[in-house]
Amino acid sequence: MKKYIWLFLLCWLTASAWAQTPVSFIGQNFDEYVLTTKDQKCTLRYLSPVKVPADWSIYISDENCLENGAHEVHILDPEQVVRDSLSGYFMDGYFVGSAPLNTPIVKRVSTTPGIQEAFYFIEKDPALKIDYIGKMTARIQNFLYPAFNVCEPFHVIAVTSNKKLFEKEETLSSLVTVVKSYAQNICPNVSTLIFEASDSPQYETNVFSRLHLEKGPTGTWVLIPEKSFNQLVHEKEADLQKQKLLQQTYTLLEDLPPYDRPAFLFGQFKVDFPYQLMTASALLDMPIKGCFVLHVTEKNEATSWADLPFALQIDTPLDPGWYLVTGQITPLSLQEKKKAGISWKKPAAHVALFAHEACRQPGCAEWEETAYLMEKKYDVPRSFFLPTEGTHEK
């Protein structure tokens, strides 16, 4: 009993804010009726799935009202006929059955028909930024007063802003040890333990980690994997896998000739021809698709012109400058050359753009650097790929 007195004092000293906050209630699966003694000095928060008359009252067999602890309470109608009797522990006016709790309730909710959930404060760890909140559940049973079940399972939620504690197995194991000690103190014979973590004010429904443990035949706690999850560990594993794939892609690009690397921006590893050179003879035979560099010199209303390696009419109005593009090059006809004022002897072509990126350096030289290409395509800092310039931290 001394343990529970100590726990009660600790709760009120370290978390007065919790204790002073009114209990919140969400949902209407049960109705809550406030029943009092005849002198209206003692109050019971009576839960019922059926309507309770306003003229019912309560009788308490001791003189301590319903202070947190064990009591025997009788529900009476106006003729003093006993309609229900409650014998066990009470907490903040709620009946919690056989659980000897002595701590404030901070929230009561209803998320499923026929089920009530209440959350009570256990302890605060300021150093780790954790509030340990216990969860207890009440279910309708034959339309009788549903006592809250605390111990089977024993359910604790770590409400915290310090999510990193749940990323590493060693720190998570330490937290589980703390929760096991709460279970041993409050429910010595418990056989199922649920430990959750949340960083949300709606911790009753929003958790990022759940460990479901059950006692084995030898009395040791065993994790049940199919009933457990840790979103942070999954995210970390996915992030590590992504980093591995990025490094592999970087290595593959480094093995390509520099002039072939820029094509990867548009989802290609190999181009139909080196992007920085095109010969006039090739254009005389057939259209060419690929990734290449354009030097735009003139912009018109609906088109633009490039001058390398010869006159190129682009089907998109681009500001003058260097561009890395994918598209299709088709030779201009004699009539098109004449209309554009280009000698029939000179090569000229039309460019249908599929995609384009503006360049900063002449010849789009920056796109040949693998780290720059990966940064632009995947939004990953260059330092991730160049350890000498930084770390592999994102």
Order of alpha helices (4+ residues) and beta strands (2+ residues): alpha-alpha-beta-beta-beta-beta-beta-beta-beta-beta-beta-beta-beta-alpha-beta-beta-beta-beta-alpha-alpha-beta-beta-beta-beta-alpha-beta-alpha
